[in-house]
């Protein structure tokens, strides 16, 4: 409820009738009221100034806090930008490595396909060689059978030749004959004389003689003219005899 200040009523007629007229203005009460009012205004002003100061300080603190927070956010943003740049660089590097890997894989796949084709070709060649080897094996077996038959027929002749010429005839390599003689050197009947004859072709060759035989070239030419191996063995024995007992 609003308090209304009531103005005191002045009896002007009574005042004028008084020999010493005066009006009581209540200066002391007015001064007291004014002093109280001014004091209240001063207190109000001080409170408002204090409030304003506090709000200003609080606002400055909040502003500082916001500024620090903004700086921290800006620093974080800059770090994020730096990390983003680094990540972009790493991503680009990984993409390049991936492209290189894909190219390498493609190249390896092409090489692998080429190797598969080459292996298939080699396997086909192997199959051809196997077929050829089987054919050659059959032919060799056939030849072996034929040679075995011939050998069985020649065995008596060879045995007789070995007995008569005191020699031993044996195979040492494919198409090579080793002929060893004894009872040639009159001073040492057990001394051995030998030579290796290559019969792999129609042109016969003597690969080695022990001891060396000077008459060998002429005897070999004679063999290649007449093709008589038995006579050649006999001639070689006579040549060893002549050389050992000269």
C-alpha positions in Angstrom: 0.0 0.0 0.0 1.4 3.4 -1.0 2.1 5.8 1.9 0.8 9.2 1.2 2.6 12.2 2.8 -0.1 14.4 4.4 0.6 18.1 4.3 -0.2 19.8 7.7 -3.1 22.2 7.7 -2.3 25.8 8.6 -4.9 27.9 10.4 -4.1 31.2 8.7 -6.8 33.1 10.5 -5.5 32.0 13.9 -2.0 32.8 12.9 -2.9 36.4 11.9 -4.9 36.9 15.1 -1.8 36.1 17.2 0.1 39.2 18.3 3.4 37.5 17.2 2.3 35.5 14.3 4.6 32.7 13.0 4.3 29.5 11.2 6.1 26.4 12.5 7.8 25.0 9.3 9.3 22.1 11.2 12.8 22.7 9.9 14.4 20.1 12.1 12.1 17.4 10.9 12.6 18.5 7.4 16.4 18.5 7.8 16.2 15.1 9.5 14.0 13.8 6.7 16.3 15.3 4.1 19.4 13.9 5.8 17.7 10.5 6.0 16.7 10.8 2.3 20.2 11.8 1.2 21.7 9.1 3.3 19.3 6.6 1.7 20.2 7.9 -1.8 23.9 7.7 -0.9 23.5 4.1 0.3 21.5 3.3 -2.8 24.2 4.9 -5.0 27.0 3.0 -3.1 25.1 -0.3 -3.5 24.5 0.3 -7.1 28.1 1.3 -7.7 29.2 -1.8 -5.8 26.8 -4.0 -7.8 28.0 -2.4 -11.0 31.6 -2.9 -10.0 31.0 -6.5 -9.1 29.1 -7.1 -12.3 31.8 -5.4 -14.2 34.5 -7.5 -12.5 32.4 -10.6 -13.1 31.9 -9.6 -16.7 35.6 -9.0 -17.1 36.3 -12.4 -15.5 33.8 -14.1 -17.8 35.2 -12.2 -20.8 38.7 -13.2 -19.9 37.5 -16.8 -19.4 35.7 -16.7 -22.7 38.8 -15.2 -24.3 41.0 -17.9 -22.9 38.5 -20.5 -24.0 38.5 -19.0 -27.5 42.3 -19.1 -27.5 42.3 -22.7 -26.4 39.7 -23.5 -29.1 41.7 -21.6 -31.7 44.9 -23.5 -30.6 43.0 -26.8 -30.8 41.6 -25.8 -34.2 45.1 -25.0 -35.4 46.4 -28.4 -34.2 43.5 -30.1 -35.9 44.3 -28.2 -39.1 48.0 -29.3 -38.8 46.8 -32.9 -38.1 44.4 -32.7 -41.0 47.3 -31.6 -43.3 49.4 -34.4 -42.0 46.6 -36.9 -42.4 46.0 -35.7 -45.9 49.7 -36.2 -46.7 49.6 -39.7 -45.2 46.4 -40.4 -47.1 47.9 -39.2 -50.3 51.1 -41.3 -49.6 48.9 -44.4 -48.9 46.9 -43.8 -52.1 50.2 -43.6 -54.1 51.5 -46.7 -52.4 48.2 -48.5 -53.1 48.4 -47.5 -56.7 52.0 -48.7 -56.9 50.9 -52.0 -55.1 48.0 -52.4 -57.6 50.4 -51.9 -60.5 52.9 -54.3 -59.0 50.1 -56.9 -58.4 48.9 -56.4 -62.0 52.5 -56.9 -63.3 52.9 -60.0 -61.1 49.6 -61.4 -62.3 50.8 -60.9 -65.9 54.1 -62.5 -65.1 52.2 -65.4 -63.4 50.0 -65.8 -66.4 53.0 -65.9 -68.6 54.7 -68.4 -66.4 51.5 -70.6 -66.5 51.6 -70.4 -70.3 55.3 -71.2 -70.3 54.7 -74.1 -67.9 52.0 -75.4 -70.1 54.3 -75.2 -73.1 57.1 -76.9 -71.1 54.7 -79.6 -70.0 53.7 -80.1 -73.6 57.4 -80.3 -74.6 58.0 -82.8 -71.7 55.2 -84.9 -72.9 56.7 -84.9 -76.4 60.1 -85.7 -75.0 58.5 -88.5 -72.9 56.9 -89.9 -76.1 60.3 -89.6 -77.8 62.1 -91.2 -74.9 59.5 -94.1 -74.8 60.0 -94.6 -78.5 63.8 -94.5 -78.1 63.5 -96.9 -75.1 61.5 -99.3 -77.2 64.0 -99.0 -80.0 66.9 -99.5 -77.6 65.3 -102.5 -76.1 64.7 -103.9 -79.6 68.4 -103.2 -80.4 69.5 -104.7 -77.1 67.5 -107.8 -77.9 69.0 -107.9 -81.4 72.5 -107.3 -80.0 72.0 -109.9 -77.3 71.0 -112.4 -80.1 74.1 -111.4 -82.0 76.2 -111.6 -78.9 75.0 -115.1 -78.2 75.9 -116.1 -81.7 79.3 -114.4 -81.4 80.2 -115.6 -78.0 81.8 -118.9 -79.1 83.9 -117.0 -81.7 84.9 -114.4 -79.1 85.8 -117.1 -76.6 87.9 -118.8 -79.2 89.6 -115.5 -80.2 90.3 -114.8 -76.6 91.8 -118.2 -76.0 93.9 -118.2 -79.2 95.2 -114.6 -78.8 95.4 -114.7 -75.0 93.3 -111.7 -74.6 90.2 -110.5 -72.8 87.5 -108.4 -74.6 85.0 -106.4 -72.6 82.8 -103.4 -72.9 83.7 -100.3 -70.9 81.4 -97.6 -72.3 78.6 -97.5 -74.8 80.0 -98.8 -78.1 83.6 -99.1 -76.7 85.6 -102.3 -76.4 88.6 -102.8 -74.1 90.9 -105.5 -75.4 93.7 -106.7 -73.0 96.5 -109.0 -74.0 99.0 -111.1 -72.0 101.8 -113.5 -73.0 103.3 -110.9 -75.4 106.5 -109.8 -73.6 108.8 -112.9 -73.6 110.6 -111.6 -70.5 107.3 -111.0 -68.6 104.4 -113.1 -69.8 102.0 -111.6 -67.3 102.6 -108.0 -68.5 99.4 -106.5 -69.9 99.0 -104.7 -73.2 95.6 -103.1 -74.0 93.7 -100.7 -76.2 90.2 -99.2 -76.4 88.3 -99.4 -79.7 85.4 -97.1 -80.4 82.8 -98.8 -82.7 80.1 -96.2 -82.4 80.3 -95.4 -86.1 81.6 -97.0 -89.3 84.8 -95.0 -88.9 86.5 -96.9 -86.1 88.8 -95.1 -83.7 91.3 -96.3 -81.1 90.9 -94.1 -78.1 93.9 -95.3 -76.1 96.7 -97.9 -76.1 98.8 -99.0 -73.2 101.7 -98.8 -73.8 101.6 -96.4 -76.8 101.8 -98.1 -80.1 103.7 -96.3 -83.0 102.1 -98.5 -85.7 98.6 -97.6 -84.6 97.6 -95.0 -87.3 98.5 -97.4 -90.1 96.6 -100.3 -88.5 93.5 -98.1 -87.9 93.5 -97.0 -91.5 93.6 -100.6 -92.6 90.7 -101.4 -90.3 88.6 -98.7 -91.7 89.3 -99.9 -95.2 88.4 -103.6 -94.8 86.2 -103.4 -91.6 87.7 -106.6 -90.3 87.8 -106.2 -86.5 89.2 -109.7 -85.8 92.1 -109.1 -88.2 92.7 -105.7 -86.6 92.9 -107.3 -83.1 95.4 -109.8 -84.5 97.4 -107.1 -86.1 97.5 -105.1 -82.9 98.8 -108.1 -81.0 101.5 -108.7 -83.6 102.5 -105.0 -83.4 102.7 -105.2 -79.5 104.8 -108.4 -79.8 107.2 -106.8 -82.3 107.5 -103.7 -80.1 108.0 -105.6 -76.9 110.5 -108.2 -78.2 112.5 -106.1 -80.6 
